[in-house]
Amino acid sequence: MKNINIRIERWVKNHYLNLAIYNIFLILLVLLHSAQYFDPFWLISINVIVLLALIVSIFLLGAKSRVFFIVALLFWFFAAFLKFVKIDVWAERTTIYAFEALVIGVITFFLERE
């Protein structure tokens, strides 16, 4: 457990600025979504925010395919939990997020192999 904490601390120190830019980007998207700023032209929905967060994490955080497969698995388990507690609408949305993470993971997997 101590080894994992050291690795996480080292990663955060190496990606501190990128992590800050990533968080500012997400906050900006959420604020634009809540203000409905681009609604007549481009709907910034939660689905778009999750998709852009996954894509931008490749460039800013250096996310590899393994990360996306883990995120897809977490989304999948969370969707199963939501389905179990009868929150069907959010379970369906979470399944879409799992699919998006899986597709991006497969694409990055093939790009890593080249």
URTAJO-V398934 format. One record per residue. N is the residue number from 0. PSI is psi as a letter, one per 40 degrees, with the letter a starting at -180 (none if undefined). OMEGA is omega in whole degrees, -180 to 180 (999 if undefined). D_FIRST is the distance of its C-alpha to the first C-alpha in Angstrom with 1 decimal. Layout:
n:N psi:PSI omega:OMEGA d_first:D_FIRST
n:N psi:PSI omega:OMEGA d_first:D_FIRST
This chain:
n:0 psi:d omega:180 d_first:0.0
n:1 psi:d omega:179 d_first:3.8
n:2 psi:d omega:179 d_first:5.4
n:3 psi:d omega:178 d_first:5.2
n:4 psi:d omega:179 d_first:6.5
n:5 psi:d omega:179 d_first:8.8
n:6 psi:d omega:179 d_first:10.0
n:7 psi:d omega:179 d_first:10.8
n:8 psi:d omega:179 d_first:12.5
n:9 psi:d omega:180 d_first:14.4
n:10 psi:d omega:180 d_first:15.5
n:11 psi:d omega:178 d_first:16.7
n:12 psi:d omega:-179 d_first:18.6
n:13 psi:d omega:-176 d_first:20.2
n:14 psi:f omega:-173 d_first:21.2
n:15 psi:d omega:-178 d_first:22.0
n:16 psi:d omega:179 d_first:25.7
n:17 psi:d omega:178 d_first:25.3
n:18 psi:d omega:178 d_first:22.9
n:19 psi:d omega:178 d_first:25.6
n:20 psi:d omega:179 d_first:28.4
n:21 psi:d omega:180 d_first:26.6
n:22 psi:d omega:177 d_first:26.2
n:23 psi:d omega:177 d_first:29.8
n:24 psi:d omega:179 d_first:31.0
n:25 psi:d omega:178 d_first:29.6
n:26 psi:d omega:178 d_first:31.0
n:27 psi:d omega:178 d_first:34.3
n:28 psi:d omega:179 d_first:34.4
n:29 psi:d omega:178 d_first:33.8
n:30 psi:d omega:177 d_first:36.5
n:31 psi:d omega:176 d_first:38.9
n:32 psi:d omega:-178 d_first:38.3
n:33 psi:d omega:178 d_first:39.0
n:34 psi:e omega:-177 d_first:42.0
n:35 psi:f omega:-172 d_first:43.2
n:36 psi:d omega:-177 d_first:44.2
n:37 psi:e omega:-173 d_first:44.8
n:38 psi:d omega:-180 d_first:45.8
n:39 psi:d omega:-174 d_first:49.3
n:40 psi:d omega:-177 d_first:48.1
n:41 psi:h omega:-179 d_first:44.4
n:42 psi:h omega:176 d_first:42.6
n:43 psi:g omega:179 d_first:39.1
n:44 psi:i omega:177 d_first:37.5
n:45 psi:d omega:178 d_first:33.9
n:46 psi:d omega:178 d_first:34.0
n:47 psi:d omega:180 d_first:35.0
n:48 psi:d omega:179 d_first:32.3
n:49 psi:d omega:180 d_first:29.5
n:50 psi:d omega:178 d_first:31.2
n:51 psi:d omega:177 d_first:31.5
n:52 psi:d omega:178 d_first:28.0
n:53 psi:d omega:-178 d_first:26.9
n:54 psi:d omega:-178 d_first:29.4
n:55 psi:d omega:179 d_first:28.8
n:56 psi:d omega:177 d_first:25.1
n:57 psi:d omega:-174 d_first:26.2
n:58 psi:d omega:-176 d_first:28.1
n:59 psi:d omega:-174 d_first:26.3
n:60 psi:e omega:180 d_first:22.6
n:61 psi:f omega:-179 d_first:23.1
n:62 psi:h omega:179 d_first:21.8
n:63 psi:i omega:-177 d_first:22.3
n:64 psi:d omega:180 d_first:23.5
n:65 psi:d omega:179 d_first:20.2
n:66 psi:d omega:-179 d_first:19.2
n:67 psi:d omega:177 d_first:22.5
n:68 psi:d omega:177 d_first:22.2
n:69 psi:d omega:178 d_first:18.9
n:70 psi:d omega:178 d_first:20.8
n:71 psi:d omega:178 d_first:23.8
n:72 psi:d omega:177 d_first:22.0
n:73 psi:d omega:176 d_first:20.6
n:74 psi:d omega:-179 d_first:24.1
n:75 psi:d omega:178 d_first:25.6
n:76 psi:d omega:179 d_first:23.6
n:77 psi:d omega:177 d_first:24.5
n:78 psi:d omega:177 d_first:28.0
n:79 psi:d omega:177 d_first:28.2
n:80 psi:d omega:179 d_first:27.1
n:81 psi:d omega:177 d_first:29.7
n:82 psi:d omega:180 d_first:32.3
n:83 psi:d omega:-180 d_first:31.5
n:84 psi:e omega:172 d_first:32.2
n:85 psi:f omega:172 d_first:35.3
n:86 psi:g omega:-169 d_first:34.5
n:87 psi:d omega:-178 d_first:36.0
n:88 psi:d omega:-180 d_first:36.7
n:89 psi:d omega:176 d_first:33.1
n:90 psi:d omega:178 d_first:32.0
n:91 psi:d omega:178 d_first:34.4
n:92 psi:d omega:-179 d_first:33.3
n:93 psi:d omega:175 d_first:29.6
n:94 psi:d omega:176 d_first:30.8
n:95 psi:d omega:178 d_first:32.5
n:96 psi:d omega:178 d_first:29.4
n:97 psi:d omega:179 d_first:27.6
n:98 psi:d omega:179 d_first:30.6
n:99 psi:d omega:180 d_first:30.6
n:100 psi:d omega:179 d_first:26.9
n:101 psi:d omega:179 d_first:27.8
n:102 psi:d omega:179 d_first:30.9
n:103 psi:d omega:176 d_first:29.3
n:104 psi:d omega:179 d_first:26.6
n:105 psi:d omega:179 d_first:29.4
n:106 psi:d omega:179 d_first:31.4
n:107 psi:d omega:177 d_first:28.6
n:108 psi:d omega:180 d_first:27.8
n:109 psi:d omega:177 d_first:31.5
n:110 psi:d omega:178 d_first:31.6
n:111 psi:d omega:-176 d_first:28.7
n:112 psi:e omega:-179 d_first:30.6
n:113 psi:none omega:999 d_first:33.7
